[in-house]
């Protein structure tokens, strides 16, 4: 069956942004094809329940197809919807969210129209790039979709222009300094919300603490860099190892989200789209509906941005975060904003929550903001023991939101409504904020 060339009518998009048609009763996924199109595709992979195809020709074109501004958008996989009109992207993101909730969670929820992004390019203010050697020179690259083949990031439209410029500066390092970078695997760059200041991290498996000359050159040639850090060792948090050394500059990157001032360490998680983050936090605050008398649990609290945003309308907020450096950031940020009714605990949620309950902690409202993998089942079980009246769940993955919603339903929590938000224009990713209300007590 593989290598066979077929014609397909594309009927929908799957949640990875691939066009879906049917051939001999089998679902066929074709990257780059759009609903309403008739295409010619070469079958590249055949499984029991589905097949994958490579787009060869568009026989009949969809009205929503647009000319993509980046020719690598399907190869790289960073913005797989760039060939689709923006209004249609929003439609399909709503559909994917509704479908996941119903198919995985067994829930037919009220899903509001997705909040569109005003800034659709240049929004991404942090990035992790891979090191690729070519002719004894380093290129900072992405990996092509589904592989480890290098994809040039030099013209990436999603990255904030400052990140692009710093990456381009890095590629101009003199050969003598390039020779010191044999152990380098990744380069992470993050800038503040307005692109005024940036922090760069050199990441490898072996000790990189001796790269001060490299850091000095980068600082001299890129004035917006206010810090360069080295990180190495076996990965313990994403791509980051356990060893850190400051090569130049400040300990943390200063930033502002709304009225909250932040200090952010090199590896700490923050949302990548500052403009939409402000809308995200406002939606969370609206759903939390605090009167000033509630105690709040902020689970997966990161650098404390959500907790601090809620503090002025809460009696007390307790943030729980596994990554200790982010917790250190959160405590600094509370002091920075003169906020005294927030505390932060460095531990896994499934361990911290039972301890807090045993200490007599109560919670009328809980915030969940997990990574794409969603919440640990034990964490949801531990949270349910607090019997909060409302749970606000911010998710970047409809599938794990739906899975966790099914678990929460077992404890009497039903989704009242869901507000999707386009945090990641041109990509297949969907941000959603779900409000759970306690319908019954166990």
GIQUI-V900266 format. One record per residue. N is the residue number from 0. PSI is psi in whole degrees, 0 to 359 (999 if undefined). NEAR is the number of other ideal C-beta (glycine too) atoms within 8 Angstrom. Layout:
# GIQUI-V900266
N:PSI:NEAR  N:PSI:NEAR
This chain:
# GIQUI-V900266
0:322:5  1:148:7  2:355:6  3:139:7  4:128:8  5:163:10  6:139:7  7:142:16  8:122:7  9:125:16  10:339:7  11:176:7  12:136:11  13:176:8  14:358:10  15:2:7  16:8:10  17:142:11  18:145:17  19:126:13  20:179:13  21:138:11  22:118:9  23:41:4  24:1:4  25:134:10  26:133:9  27:124:16  28:127:13  29:102:17  30:136:12  31:346:7  32:150:14  33:152:12  34:140:10  35:357:8  36:149:15  37:126:9  38:162:16  39:130:10  40:151:15  41:124:9  42:125:15  43:341:8  44:134:7  45:127:8  46:181:6  47:319:3  48:352:5  49:169:9  50:161:13  51:145:11  52:158:13  53:126:9  54:126:13  55:316:8  56:143:6  57:112:10  58:314:8  59:126:7  60:141:6  61:148:10  62:335:5  63:357:11  64:135:11  65:162:7  66:118:4  67:139:8  68:339:6  69:121:11  70:346:4  71:7:8  72:326:13  73:330:10  74:308:8  75:318:13  76:5:8  77:329:10  78:75:12  79:353:15  80:14:11  81:340:10  82:3:11  83:133:13  84:144:8  85:320:9  86:324:7  87:326:9  88:315:13  89:319:12  90:312:8  91:328:11  92:320:12  93:316:12  94:315:8  95:320:12  96:311:14  97:316:10  98:316:10  99:316:14  100:320:18  101:316:10  102:316:7  103:318:10  104:347:13  105:30:6  106:128:11  107:92:4  108:160:11  109:108:7  110:117:10  111:160:8  112:139:6  113:141:11  114:117:11  115:160:7  116:132:12  117:321:5  118:113:8  119:347:8  120:160:9  121:22:9  122:340:15  123:114:11  124:11:13  125:149:11  126:147:11  127:120:9  128:148:13  129:150:11  130:127:13  131:124:9  132:131:7  133:119:5  134:45:3  135:20:5  136:147:9  137:134:12  138:137:11  139:123:12  140:164:12  141:170:11  142:141:10  143:154:12  144:123:10  145:17:4  146:181:6  147:27:4  148:141:6  149:136:10  150:123:12  151:131:8  152:3:13  153:333:8  154:21:7  155:125:11  156:342:10  157:332:11  158:142:12  159:138:11  160:327:8  161:319:10  162:318:16  163:314:13  164:322:9  165:319:15  166:321:16  167:323:9  168:317:10  169:320:12  170:347:11  171:8:6  172:137:11  173:152:6  174:323:7  175:324:6  176:325:11  177:324:11  178:342:7  179:356:10  180:27:13  181:328:5  182:6:10  183:132:12  184:323:9  185:158:11  186:124:14  187:135:14  188:136:14  189:145:13  190:167:15  191:180:12  192:335:9  193:1:4  194:21:11  195:329:6  196:152:9  197:159:16  198:136:17  199:139:14  200:128:14  201:126:16  202:130:14  203:181:12  204:329:8  205:168:6  206:121:7  207:16:14  208:346:8  209:21:6  210:33:12  211:323:8  212:319:8  213:314:14  214:317:12  215:318:9  216:317:11  217:316:15  218:320:11  219:329:6  220:355:7  221:94:11  222:340:3  223:349:11  224:119:13  225:357:9  226:144:13  227:126:16  228:153:13  229:139:13  230:138:16  231:171:13  232:173:9  233:131:6  234:131:8  235:345:7  236:96:6  237:233:6  238:357:8  239:134:10  240:185:12  241:357:5  242:134:8  243:145:7  244:127:9  245:122:10  246:329:13  247:145:9  248:211:10  249:166:8  250:326:6  251:156:10  252:121:16  253:146:11  254:171:12  255:133:10  256:107:12  257:233:8  258:4:3  259:125:11  260:140:9  261:150:15  262:123:14  263:124:12  264:168:13  265:319:12  266:357:11  267:146:12  268:133:7  269:158:13  270:147:8  271:349:9  272:93:13  273:320:11  274:316:11  275:335:15  276:321:13  277:319:10  278:320:10  279:311:14  280:326:13  281:321:9  282:318:12  283:317:15  284:319:11  285:315:7  286:327:11  287:326:15  288:56:7  289:145:11  290:354:6  291:354:7  292:355:5  293:145:11  294:140:13  295:139:17  296:126:16  297:102:16  298:133:16  299:57:13  300:351:17  301:227:14  302:8:15  303:9:17  304:316:14  305:314:14  306:315:17  307:329:15  308:332:12  309:346:16  310:323:13  311:352:5  312:10:9  313:157:15  314:314:7  315:140:9  316:129:15  317:119:16  318:140:15  319:126:14  320:132:13  321:326:8  322:107:12  323:318:7  324:326:9  325:324:14  326:320:14  327:319:9  328:314:16  329:319:18  330:320:10  331:319:10  332:325:16  333:315:14  334:319:8  335:326:9  336:10:10  337:42:5  338:121:10  339:353:5  340:29:8  341:137:15  342:155:7  343:136:15  344:131:11  345:100:8  346:165:9  347:144:8  348:319:15  349:344:11  350:320:8  351:321:11  352:313:16  353:325:10  354:314:9  355:320:11  356:318:11  357:334:6  358:0:6  359:10:5  360:139:9  361:166:6  362:123:11  363:336:10  364:141:17  365:141:14  366:131:18  367:127:13  368:68:11  369:172:11  370:182:7  371:332:7  372:351:6  373:194:11  374:146:12  375:134:8  376:321:7  377:331:7  378:320:13  379:321:13  380:316:10  381:323:12  382:319:15  383:333:11  384:339:9  385:342:12  386:50:7  387:150:12  388:326:7  389:143:14  390:127:13  391:120:15  392:114:13  393:124:13  394:143:13  395:14:9  396:102:11  397:327:14  398:314:9  399:331:13  400:314:16  401:318:14  402:314:11  403:329:13  404:324:16  405:320:12  406:314:10  407:328:12  408:329:12  409:338:6  410:12:10  411:14:10  412:122:12  413:139:8  414:124:13  415:310:7  416:164:10  417:131:14  418:103:11  419:155:16  420:134:13  421:86:15  422:338:14  423:70:10  424:145:11  425:356:13  426:172:11  427:0:9  428:146:8  429:127:15  430:140:14  431:144:13  432:118:16  433:134:14  434:118:12  435:132:14  436:145:9  437:113:11  438:330:6  439:155:5  440:147:5  441:999:5
